[in-house]
Amino acid sequence: MRDPSLNVVIALGEYQGGVAVAYYADPIRRDWLLGEIESHAPSADQPALRTSSVDEAIAYPDRLVFVVPRDEAATVEELDALRDRLLMPPRRLPVVLFLLRDGPGERALARCPGLASIVRGRDPDWDLLARADVDLERARFERETGLSPQAWLRKWKNGEFPETPELIVRSYRATALEGE
């Protein structure tokens, strides 16, 4: 199975704001996924924030926030109740909610249609995405940038692009695609 970190970064780059859900199979996999995403967070001057608090997640609309609940069902219900505050003002970077696959948080999400409608399409199964077609992703990268991942990285390393959150994500994406 391919390393899902490429897909995580691609997804976060596409989810600029709002809420995404990351399902994990077990706590070890969750911790690995958290560390992997964190190591490639879109902004070095604003490191990703790990929290179990919905209020804290809401307080930082300009940061990538990882919500790692102590009580998944209660956290999902609180996010659903406060979803308007979570999305306004518009977030620059997403809140990523970590939920155990087939666990209490996932079941609670099914009972919270407001929050479920926000995360629909932003709730990938990272392990399934790890089976993505890298050739297809490489072609997509070249269409988007006009450059191969290798050529884009040379320009990035030479300082030819500004260090924006979007381009930091793109640099990791190019690195992952270059290595295949």
C-alpha positions in Angstrom: 0.0 0.0 0.0 1.3 3.5 -0.8 1.9 6.0 2.0 -1.3 8.0 2.4 0.6 11.2 3.3 0.5 12.5 -0.3 -3.2 12.2 -0.4 -3.6 13.9 3.0 -1.6 16.9 1.8 -3.4 17.0 -1.5 -6.8 16.9 0.3 -5.8 19.6 2.8 -4.6 21.8 0.0 -8.0 21.5 -1.7 -9.9 22.0 1.6 -8.6 25.5 2.2 -11.2 26.2 4.9 -14.0 24.5 6.8 -14.0 21.1 8.4 -12.5 17.8 7.2 -12.7 14.4 8.9 -9.8 12.0 9.0 -10.9 8.5 9.9 -8.3 6.2 11.4 -8.2 2.5 12.2 -6.5 2.6 15.6 -4.7 5.1 17.9 -1.3 4.2 16.5 -2.4 5.0 13.0 -4.0 8.2 14.2 -0.8 9.3 15.9 1.2 8.5 12.8 -1.3 10.4 10.5 -1.2 13.4 12.9 2.5 13.5 12.8 2.7 13.1 9.1 0.2 15.9 8.4 1.8 18.1 11.0 5.3 17.7 9.5 3.9 19.2 6.3 1.5 21.8 7.7 0.9 24.6 5.3 2.7 27.3 7.3 5.9 27.2 9.4 5.1 30.5 11.1 1.7 29.2 12.2 2.2 25.6 13.3 -0.7 23.3 13.3 -2.7 23.2 16.6 -3.7 20.0 18.2 -6.6 20.2 20.6 -9.5 18.3 22.0 -11.5 21.6 22.4 -14.0 22.8 19.9 -13.8 26.3 21.4 -10.0 26.4 20.8 -10.5 25.1 17.2 -13.0 28.0 16.6 -10.6 30.6 18.1 -7.9 30.0 15.4 -9.4 30.4 11.9 -6.0 31.1 10.3 -4.4 27.9 11.5 -4.6 24.3 10.6 -6.3 22.7 13.6 -6.4 19.0 14.5 -9.3 18.2 16.8 -8.4 14.9 18.6 -11.5 14.3 20.8 -11.5 12.7 24.2 -15.1 11.9 23.7 -15.8 11.6 20.0 -19.6 11.6 20.1 -19.7 14.7 22.4 -17.2 16.5 20.2 -19.1 15.8 17.0 -22.4 17.0 18.7 -20.7 20.2 19.9 -19.2 20.9 16.4 -22.6 20.4 14.9 -24.2 22.8 17.4 -21.4 25.4 16.8 -20.9 24.9 13.1 -21.9 28.5 12.3 -19.2 29.9 14.6 -16.7 27.4 13.2 -17.2 28.7 9.6 -17.6 32.4 10.3 -15.4 34.2 9.8 -14.3 32.0 6.9 -11.4 29.8 7.8 -8.1 30.1 5.9 -7.1 26.6 6.8 -9.3 23.7 7.8 -10.2 22.0 11.1 -9.4 18.3 10.8 -11.5 16.2 13.1 -9.9 12.8 13.8 -12.5 10.0 14.3 -12.1 6.3 14.8 -13.5 4.4 11.7 -16.8 2.8 12.7 -16.5 4.4 16.1 -18.8 6.6 18.3 -17.8 9.8 16.5 -18.7 8.4 13.1 -22.0 7.2 14.4 -22.7 10.6 16.0 -21.9 12.3 12.7 -24.6 10.3 11.1 -27.1 11.9 13.6 -25.8 15.4 12.9 -27.0 16.3 9.4 -25.8 19.9 9.6 -22.2 19.0 10.3 -22.4 16.0 8.0 -23.4 18.2 5.1 -20.3 20.4 5.7 -17.8 17.5 5.8 -19.4 15.5 3.0 -16.6 15.0 0.5 -14.1 16.1 3.0 -14.1 12.8 4.9 -11.8 10.5 3.0 -10.6 7.2 4.2 -6.9 7.9 4.1 -6.0 4.2 3.8 -8.1 3.8 0.7 -6.7 6.9 -0.7 -3.2 5.6 -0.2 -4.0 3.3 -3.2 -4.3 6.4 -5.5 -2.8 6.4 -9.0 0.4 8.3 -8.7 0.8 8.6 -12.5 -2.6 10.2 -12.6 -1.6 12.6 -9.8 1.7 13.4 -11.5 -0.2 14.3 -14.8 -2.7 16.4 -12.8 0.3 18.2 -11.1 1.8 19.0 -14.5 -1.6 20.2 -15.9 -2.0 22.5 -12.9 1.5 24.0 -12.9 2.8 23.5 -16.4 5.9 21.8 -14.9 6.9 18.3 -13.9 7.2 17.8 -10.1 11.1 17.7 -10.5 11.2 21.0 -12.5 8.7 22.7 -10.1 10.9 21.6 -7.1 14.0 23.0 -8.7 12.3 26.4 -9.0 10.9 26.1 -5.4 14.3 25.3 -4.0 15.8 28.3 -5.9 13.3 30.6 -4.2 11.4 31.4 -7.4 8.0 31.0 -5.7 6.6 32.8 -2.7 6.2 30.8 0.5 2.4 30.7 0.7 0.4 28.0 2.4 -0.8 26.7 -1.1 2.7 26.5 -2.4 4.1 24.8 0.7 1.4 22.2 0.2 2.4 22.0 -3.5 6.1 21.5 -2.6 5.3 18.5 -0.5 3.0 17.2 -3.2 5.8 17.6 -5.8 8.3 15.9 -3.4 6.0 12.9 -3.0 5.3 12.7 -6.7 9.0 13.1 -7.6 10.0 10.1 -5.5 7.8 7.6 -7.3 
